[in-house]
Amino acid sequence: MRFYNQRHKFYCGIDLHARKMYICIIDAQGKTKLHQNFDTDAALLFDAIFPYLEDVVIGVECMFAWYWMADFCSEHKIPFVLGQALYMKAIHGGKTKNDKIDCQAPPVSG
């Protein structure tokens, strides 16, 4: 398993579903800047991350609807990390797993 180890001013974790996406943005010190549920829409995502575009990375759990997110990040030159769902569950270390918690998991690539 490889971990994403690049440093950024802001980190955006998204628990992505077909109709909804839970977005969490934290700064380099771990302070939460945004933690909110949105309809799954590229325009809404852009509006949400716009204040952080200067230096942000987006991490998403690997599931069936991640392709458009990768294209979105590529189009806007935003680093994109795809995390394996099993590893994200292991990071939490507990039985509780939901969208609000999932979007806060650190991105894992592998």
C-alpha positions as CSV (number, residue, x, y, z in Angstrom):
1,M,0.0,0.0,0.0
2,R,1.4,3.4,-0.9
3,F,0.3,6.6,0.8
4,Y,0.0,10.0,-0.8
5,N,2.8,12.1,0.7
6,Q,2.8,15.4,-1.1
7,R,2.2,18.5,1.0
8,H,-0.5,21.0,0.2
9,K,-2.2,24.0,1.9
10,F,-5.6,22.3,1.7
11,Y,-6.8,18.7,1.5
12,C,-10.2,17.8,0.2
13,G,-11.8,14.4,0.9
14,I,-15.0,13.5,-0.9
15,D,-17.3,10.6,-0.1
16,L,-18.8,10.4,-3.6
17,H,-22.1,8.8,-4.6
18,A,-24.2,9.0,-7.7
19,R,-26.5,11.7,-6.3
20,K,-24.7,13.1,-3.3
21,M,-21.2,13.9,-2.3
22,Y,-20.0,14.8,1.2
23,I,-17.1,17.2,1.0
24,C,-14.5,17.9,3.7
25,I,-11.7,20.4,3.3
26,I,-9.0,20.8,5.9
27,D,-6.0,23.0,6.0
28,A,-2.4,21.9,6.6
29,Q,-2.8,22.3,10.3
30,G,-5.9,20.0,10.3
31,K,-8.5,22.8,10.8
32,T,-11.8,22.0,9.1
33,K,-12.6,24.6,6.5
34,L,-15.7,22.9,4.9
35,H,-17.7,19.9,5.9
36,Q,-20.9,19.7,4.0
37,N,-23.2,17.4,1.9
38,F,-23.8,18.5,-1.7
39,D,-25.7,17.2,-4.7
40,T,-23.2,15.5,-7.1
41,D,-22.6,18.2,-9.6
42,A,-19.3,19.6,-11.1
43,A,-20.5,23.2,-10.8
44,L,-21.3,22.8,-7.1
45,L,-17.9,21.1,-6.5
46,F,-16.1,23.9,-8.3
47,D,-17.9,26.5,-6.2
48,A,-17.1,24.6,-3.0
49,I,-13.4,24.3,-3.7
50,F,-12.9,27.6,-5.4
51,P,-11.5,29.4,-2.3
52,Y,-8.9,26.6,-2.0
53,L,-7.8,26.2,-5.6
54,E,-4.4,27.8,-4.9
55,D,-3.1,24.6,-3.5
56,V,-5.5,21.7,-2.9
57,V,-5.5,18.0,-3.5
58,I,-8.7,15.9,-3.8
59,G,-9.0,12.4,-2.5
60,V,-12.0,10.2,-3.4
61,E,-12.9,6.6,-2.3
62,C,-12.8,4.2,-5.2
63,M,-16.3,3.4,-6.3
64,F,-18.3,3.3,-9.5
65,A,-18.8,7.1,-9.9
66,W,-15.2,8.4,-9.6
67,Y,-14.4,8.8,-13.3
68,W,-16.0,12.2,-13.7
69,M,-14.1,13.5,-10.6
70,A,-10.8,12.4,-12.1
71,D,-11.7,14.2,-15.4
72,F,-12.8,17.3,-13.4
73,C,-9.5,17.4,-11.5
74,S,-7.4,16.9,-14.7
75,E,-9.3,19.7,-16.4
76,H,-8.6,22.1,-13.5
77,K,-5.1,20.8,-12.9
78,I,-5.9,19.6,-9.4
79,P,-4.0,16.7,-7.9
80,F,-6.3,13.7,-7.6
81,V,-5.9,10.7,-5.3
82,L,-8.1,7.6,-5.6
83,G,-8.3,5.6,-2.3
84,Q,-9.2,2.0,-1.9
85,A,-12.4,1.6,0.1
86,L,-11.1,-1.2,2.2
87,Y,-8.0,0.8,3.4
88,M,-10.2,3.8,4.2
89,K,-12.3,1.6,6.5
90,A,-9.1,0.3,8.1
91,I,-7.9,3.8,8.8
92,H,-11.0,4.6,10.9
93,G,-10.3,1.5,13.0
94,G,-13.8,1.4,14.4
95,K,-17.2,0.0,13.4
96,T,-18.7,3.4,12.6
97,K,-18.5,4.2,9.0
98,N,-20.6,6.8,7.2
99,D,-20.4,9.5,4.6
100,K,-19.5,12.3,7.1
101,I,-16.6,10.2,8.5
102,D,-15.5,8.8,5.1
103,C,-14.8,12.2,3.6
104,Q,-12.3,12.9,6.5
105,A,-10.2,9.8,5.9
106,P,-6.7,10.6,4.6
107,P,-6.3,9.7,0.9
108,V,-4.5,6.4,0.1
109,S,-3.3,5.3,-3.3
110,G,-2.2,1.9,-4.3
